Amino acid sequence: MSGSIFDLWTMLFHNDGIHFSSSGSKIVVKEILKVLNEAEWKPSLHWKSMPTEFSEDSPYYLVYLDGKPTLNLSDWTLHREIQWDEKHDRPHSFKQAHSTMTKTKLYVAITKNCTCGL
């Protein structure tokens, strides 16, 4: 058999990246976070151990009742904990949601040329 062939997979991969379905992306994220959480790297790359990306206070943030320090909204991780941590259930009330808010962490950095559908 004669003829020209080309590698369509390689051509598409190098131009457009890899795309997963919603369930495929969840599996990839789960495995990445598992490795990052279990790794004993210093500093750790797990999203909960990294500092807040925009931690500086702003005059537009909410103010505590005493009026002095501001309540930095970038420190709230409720939406990330629900999305990334299986052990957290969706809170049923604002009070329950507020009790789960902790320091925000940056979770996964993806390189410029990698569009993994995450």
N, CA, C and O of each residue as an XYZ file, in Angstrom:
472
protein
N       0.846     -1.169      0.000
C       0.000      0.000      0.000
C       0.894      1.236      0.000
O       1.816      1.332      0.811
N       0.641      2.148     -0.868
C       1.451      3.357     -0.940
C       0.555      4.572     -0.732
O      -0.662      4.495     -0.896
N       1.159      5.667     -0.378
C       0.403      6.889     -0.154
C       1.024      7.703      0.958
O       1.899      7.232      1.685
N       0.572      8.896      1.075
C       1.080      9.790      2.114
C       0.235      9.634      3.371
O      -0.979      9.440      3.303
N       0.886      9.721      4.498
C       0.176      9.693      5.771
C       0.599     10.901      6.600
O       1.682     11.452      6.399
N      -0.225     11.293      7.496
C       0.143     12.349      8.433
C      -0.444     11.998      9.787
O      -1.459     11.309      9.887
N       0.209     12.480     10.810
C      -0.188     12.186     12.186
C      -1.148     13.273     12.658
O      -0.726     14.317     13.154
N      -2.440     13.014     12.498
C      -3.459     13.996     12.865
C      -3.434     14.293     14.366
O      -3.612     15.441     14.771
N      -3.213     13.261     15.195
C      -3.174     13.436     16.650
C      -2.098     14.443     17.045
O      -2.370     15.386     17.789
N      -0.872     14.243     16.545
C       0.232     15.141     16.896
C      -0.043     16.556     16.397
O       0.219     17.529     17.104
N      -0.563     16.668     15.196
C      -0.848     17.982     14.635
C      -1.878     18.728     15.495
O      -1.686     19.908     15.791
N      -2.952     18.067     15.893
C      -3.966     18.716     16.713
C      -3.467     18.997     18.121
O      -3.765     20.046     18.691
N      -2.706     18.060     18.687
C      -2.197     18.230     20.049
C      -1.300     19.456     20.148
O      -1.423     20.234     21.094
N      -0.401     19.639     19.188
C       0.538     20.763     19.254
C      -0.130     22.101     18.936
O       0.376     23.146     19.345
N      -1.234     22.092     18.229
C      -1.903     23.344     17.877
C      -3.010     23.738     18.844
O      -3.210     24.925     19.103
N      -3.726     22.766     19.377
C      -4.927     23.094     20.140
C      -4.912     22.565     21.564
O      -5.768     22.961     22.355
N      -3.999     21.708     21.925
C      -3.965     21.157     23.270
C      -4.907     19.978     23.425
O      -5.447     19.471     22.441
N      -5.103     19.544     24.656
C      -5.958     18.405     24.955
C      -7.212     18.917     25.650
O      -7.133     19.771     26.532
N      -8.357     18.402     25.257
C      -9.630     18.795     25.859
C     -10.312     17.552     26.416
O     -10.375     16.521     25.746
N     -10.819     17.647     27.632
C     -11.515     16.541     28.272
C     -12.976     16.909     28.490
O     -13.338     18.085     28.514
N     -13.797     15.895     28.648
C     -15.183     16.133     29.047
C     -15.173     16.584     30.504
O     -14.128     16.570     31.154
N     -16.327     16.979     31.013
C     -16.426     17.413     32.405
C     -15.967     16.312     33.355
O     -15.212     16.575     34.291
N     -16.415     15.094     33.124
C     -16.016     13.993     34.014
C     -14.536     13.662     33.861
O     -13.881     13.303     34.839
N     -14.000     13.777     32.644
C     -12.572     13.542     32.435
C     -11.723     14.580     33.144
O     -10.689     14.250     33.725
N     -12.158     15.846     33.099
C     -11.436     16.916     33.786
C     -11.433     16.698     35.293
O     -10.423     16.951     35.950
N     -12.556     16.229     35.854
C     -12.624     15.973     37.297
C     -11.639     14.884     37.707
O     -11.019     14.977     38.766
N     -11.493     13.860     36.882
C     -10.542     12.783     37.179
C      -9.119     13.317     37.158
O      -8.329     13.014     38.052
N      -8.782     14.117     36.133
C      -7.432     14.683     36.028
C      -7.142     15.591     37.219
O      -6.071     15.495     37.817
N      -8.079     16.472     37.574
C      -7.890     17.381     38.712
C      -7.715     16.594     39.999
O      -6.849     16.921     40.811
N      -8.520     15.567     40.195
C      -8.427     14.747     41.407
C      -7.040     14.121     41.527
O      -6.457     14.110     42.611
N      -6.510     13.601     40.421
C      -5.192     12.967     40.452
C      -4.078     13.992     40.663
O      -3.125     13.726     41.395
N      -4.189     15.159     40.027
C      -3.174     16.208     40.212
C      -3.153     16.664     41.667
O      -2.082     16.768     42.266
N      -4.333     16.937     42.246
C      -4.397     17.396     43.633
C      -3.934     16.322     44.603
O      -3.350     16.635     45.640
N      -4.186     15.067     44.282
C      -3.728     13.965     45.131
C      -2.201     13.946     45.183
O      -1.615     13.816     46.258
N      -1.564     14.075     44.027
C      -0.096     14.088     43.980
C       0.455     15.308     44.705
O       1.402     15.189     45.483
N      -0.129     16.488     44.458
C       0.353     17.710     45.107
C       0.174     17.658     46.617
O       1.024     18.154     47.356
N      -0.914     17.067     47.082
C      -1.186     16.979     48.514
C      -0.246     15.996     49.204
O       0.179     16.233     50.334
N       0.082     14.893     48.529
C       0.915     13.858     49.134
C       2.409     14.136     49.001
O       3.209     13.569     49.746
N       2.795     14.995     48.070
C       4.214     15.287     47.854
C       4.788     16.031     49.058
O       4.110     16.847     49.682
N       6.017     15.740     49.364
C       6.679     16.385     50.504
C       7.632     17.475     50.030
O       8.745     17.603     50.540
N       7.190     18.256     49.052
C       8.002     19.329     48.523
C       7.968     20.520     49.464
O       6.975     20.762     50.149
N       9.065     21.256     49.485
C       9.144     22.497     50.249
C       9.458     23.616     49.273
O      10.526     23.568     48.662
N       8.646     24.582     49.086
C       7.299     24.721     49.625
C       6.332     23.807     48.887
O       6.574     23.422     47.743
N       5.257     23.472     49.541
C       4.238     22.608     48.953
C       3.480     23.364     47.867
O       3.258     24.570     47.978
N       3.088     22.653     46.825
C       2.324     23.264     45.740
C       0.825     23.011     45.861
O       0.059     23.388     44.974
N       0.400     22.370     46.962
C      -1.035     22.151     47.136
C      -1.704     23.494     47.386
O      -1.149     24.347     48.080
N      -2.889     23.687     46.827
C      -3.523     25.003     46.853
C      -3.792     25.521     48.251
O      -3.833     26.735     48.447
N      -3.977     24.653     49.225
C      -4.260     25.119     50.584
C      -3.001     25.557     51.332
O      -3.102     26.190     52.383
N      -1.835     25.237     50.816
C      -0.613     25.614     51.518
C       0.059     26.832     50.894
O       1.077     27.299     51.404
N      -0.485     27.349     49.813
C       0.110     28.510     49.154
C      -0.548     29.798     49.648
O      -1.715     29.788     50.038
N       0.197     30.904     49.633
C      -0.360     32.173     50.119
C      -1.423     32.718     49.164
O      -1.491     32.331     47.997
N      -2.232     33.606     49.677
C      -3.249     34.263     48.868
C      -2.569     35.080     47.785
O      -1.592     35.780     48.050
N      -3.081     34.995     46.573
C      -2.462     35.706     45.460
C      -2.628     37.222     45.589
O      -1.682     37.969     45.338
N      -3.804     37.673     45.973
C      -4.062     39.103     46.131
C      -4.445     39.355     47.586
O      -5.613     39.601     47.888
N      -3.487     39.294     48.468
C      -3.787     39.347     49.901
C      -3.855     40.759     50.470
O      -4.294     40.945     51.605
N      -3.432     41.747     49.705
C      -3.448     43.104     50.252
C      -4.885     43.572     50.467
O      -5.782     43.261     49.684
N      -5.075     44.314     51.530
C      -6.404     44.823     51.845
C      -6.765     45.977     50.916
O      -5.891     46.659     50.380
N      -8.028     46.176     50.743
C      -8.541     47.236     49.886
C      -9.558     48.057     50.677
O     -10.256     47.503     51.527
N      -9.658     49.346     50.423
C     -10.670     50.148     51.108
C     -12.091     49.753     50.700
O     -13.058     50.201     51.316
N     -12.221     48.928     49.680
C     -13.538     48.504     49.211
C     -14.010     47.215     49.875
O     -15.150     46.799     49.668
N     -13.154     46.579     50.668
C     -13.550     45.356     51.371
C     -14.487     45.684     52.531
O     -14.563     46.824     52.990
N     -15.188     44.670     52.986
C     -16.054     44.826     54.155
C     -15.218     45.157     55.384
O     -14.047     44.785     55.460
N     -15.809     45.848     56.337
C     -15.108     46.244     57.554
C     -15.692     45.463     58.723
O     -16.903     45.258     58.798
N     -14.817     45.023     59.644
C     -15.284     44.347     60.854
C     -16.118     45.310     61.691
O     -16.105     46.518     61.452
N     -16.833     44.786     62.657
C     -17.708     45.613     63.490
C     -16.962     46.708     64.236
O     -17.515     47.782     64.470
N     -15.702     46.449     64.616
C     -14.942     47.476     65.336
C     -14.462     48.593     64.407
O     -13.953     49.609     64.878
N     -14.621     48.413     63.081
C     -14.293     49.452     62.121
C     -12.841     49.554     61.737
O     -12.492     50.409     60.923
N     -11.971     48.720     62.284
C     -10.543     48.880     62.001
C     -10.056     48.009     60.841
O      -9.878     48.537     59.743
N      -9.836     46.726     61.020
C      -9.314     45.951     59.885
C     -10.431     45.603     58.898
O     -11.604     45.527     59.265
N     -10.050     45.399     57.667
C     -11.048     45.022     56.669
C     -11.158     43.509     56.586
O     -10.247     42.780     56.979
N     -12.273     43.058     56.075
C     -12.526     41.639     55.881
C     -12.158     41.323     54.438
O     -12.932     41.605     53.523
N     -10.986     40.743     54.229
C     -10.445     40.499     52.898
C     -11.197     39.350     52.227
O     -11.075     38.199     52.647
N     -11.965     39.655     51.199
C     -12.768     38.642     50.517
C     -11.915     37.611     49.795
O     -12.379     36.495     49.559
N     -10.688     37.949     49.439
C      -9.840     36.971     48.758
C      -9.359     35.882     49.708
O      -8.774     34.892     49.268
N      -9.602     36.055     51.010
C      -9.264     35.003     51.969
C     -10.356     33.945     52.077
O     -10.142     32.906     52.702
N     -11.506     34.185     51.489
C     -12.602     33.219     51.568
C     -12.375     32.120     50.548
O     -12.121     32.398     49.376
N     -12.466     30.877     50.986
C     -12.226     29.745     50.085
C     -13.435     28.841     49.943
O     -13.310     27.723     49.444
N     -14.589     29.294     50.365
C     -15.774     28.444     50.347
C     -16.011     27.832     48.970
O     -16.211     26.623     48.852
N     -15.991     28.660     47.932
C     -16.265     28.142     46.595
C     -15.193     27.161     46.144
O     -15.496     26.212     45.420
N     -13.953     27.367     46.554
C     -12.887     26.438     46.173
C     -12.972     25.139     46.962
O     -12.739     24.063     46.412
N     -13.301     25.230     48.239
C     -13.397     24.012     49.039
C     -14.515     23.117     48.538
O     -14.374     21.894     48.528
N     -15.612     23.706     48.126
C     -16.713     22.900     47.593
C     -16.276     22.246     46.292
O     -16.564     21.072     46.060
N     -15.586     22.994     45.443
C     -15.204     22.485     44.139
C     -14.067     21.472     44.219
O     -14.104     20.465     43.512
N     -13.061     21.707     45.055
C     -11.846     20.908     45.004
C     -11.743     19.848     46.088
O     -11.035     18.859     45.897
N     -12.403     20.009     47.189
C     -12.279     19.045     48.276
C     -13.550     18.236     48.415
O     -14.619     18.786     48.679
N     -13.437     16.927     48.237
C     -14.606     16.053     48.304
C     -15.184     15.970     49.707
O     -16.377     15.706     49.859
N     -14.372     16.187     50.735
C     -14.843     16.006     52.104
C     -15.813     17.091     52.556
O     -16.519     16.908     53.548
N     -15.861     18.217     51.845
C     -16.758     19.308     52.222
C     -18.084     19.163     51.502
O     -18.123     18.982     50.285
N     -19.151     19.240     52.242
C     -20.483     19.250     51.652
C     -20.900     20.694     51.423
O     -20.389     21.608     52.071
N     -21.824     20.890     50.503
C     -22.328     22.240     50.243
C     -23.029     22.745     51.501
O     -23.912     22.063     52.021
N     -22.657     23.920     52.001
C     -23.279     24.437     53.223
C     -24.756     24.742     53.003
O     -25.168     25.123     51.907
N     -25.538     24.571     54.052
C     -26.971     24.801     53.965
C     -27.369     26.177     54.470
O     -28.522     26.575     54.308
N     -26.458     26.906     55.070
C     -26.793     28.232     55.569
C     -25.566     29.124     55.481
O     -24.440     28.640     55.374
N     -25.795     30.445     55.529
C     -24.674     31.370     55.500
C     -23.774     31.172     56.709
O     -22.550     31.243     56.593
N     -24.370     30.926     57.865
C     -23.583     30.720     59.084
C     -22.659     29.516     58.926
O     -21.488     29.580     59.302
N     -23.177     28.420     58.374
C     -22.352     27.239     58.148
C     -21.289     27.543     57.096
O     -20.144     27.110     57.229
N     -21.657     28.285     56.051
C     -20.700     28.633     55.004
C     -19.587     29.495     55.573
O     -18.414     29.274     55.271
N     -19.946     30.484     56.402
C     -18.955     31.381     56.979
C     -17.977     30.624     57.874
O     -16.800     30.977     57.940
N     -18.448     29.598     58.557
C     -17.572     28.849     59.455
C     -16.534     28.032     58.703
O     -15.528     27.631     59.288
N     -16.757     27.776     57.412
C     -15.789     26.987     56.643
C     -14.782     27.848     55.895
O     -13.878     27.317     55.250
N     -14.923     29.166     55.971
C     -14.015     30.040     55.233
C     -12.651     30.098     55.909
O     -12.548     30.353     57.109
N     -11.611     29.859     55.126
C     -10.244     29.911     55.623
C      -9.386     30.677     54.636
O      -9.889     31.206     53.645
N      -8.117     30.734     54.901
C      -7.196     31.469     54.038
C      -7.208     30.914     52.616
O      -7.099     29.704     52.413
N      -7.341     31.799     51.642
C      -7.367     31.388     50.245
C      -5.995     30.893     49.815
O      -4.965     31.443     50.205
N      -6.006     29.871     49.026
C      -4.762     29.330     48.485
C      -4.888     29.231     46.967
O      -5.971     28.988     46.436
N      -3.797     29.418     46.300
C      -3.762     29.254     44.854
C      -3.594     27.782     44.559
O      -2.690     27.154     45.110
N      -4.416     27.213     43.724
C      -4.429     25.772     43.613
C      -3.589     25.188     42.496
O      -2.619     24.498     42.812
N      -3.865     25.395     41.246
C      -3.087     24.739     40.203
C      -2.690     25.779     39.169
O      -3.539     26.532     38.692
N      -1.420     25.829     38.819
C      -0.963     26.730     37.769
C      -0.803     25.914     36.492
O      -0.192     24.845     36.507
N      -1.340     26.405     35.410
C      -1.250     25.703     34.137
C      -0.379     26.537     33.212
O      -0.520     27.758     33.149
N       0.522     25.876     32.495
C       1.429     26.603     31.619
C       0.671     27.265     30.483
O      -0.457     26.889     30.165
N       1.298     28.241     29.887
C       0.673     29.051     28.843
C       0.195     28.200     27.666
O      -0.871     28.462     27.110
N       0.963     27.193     27.285
C       0.638     26.410     26.099
C      -0.207     25.180     26.384
O      -0.501     24.425     25.458
N      -0.602     24.952     27.610
C      -1.375     23.757     27.953
C      -2.829     24.132     28.181
O      -3.154     24.817     29.150
N      -3.696     23.687     27.299
C      -5.129     23.889     27.496
C      -5.731     22.528     27.778
O      -6.198     21.841     26.870
N      -5.716     22.151     29.024
C      -6.108     20.796     29.409
C      -7.583     20.673     29.729
O      -8.016     19.601     30.152
N      -8.353     21.689     29.552
C      -9.783     21.618     29.822
C     -10.116     21.619     31.297
O     -11.213     21.213     31.681
N      -9.184     22.071     32.141
C      -9.416     22.075     33.584
C     -10.124     23.339     33.987
O     -10.413     23.535     35.167
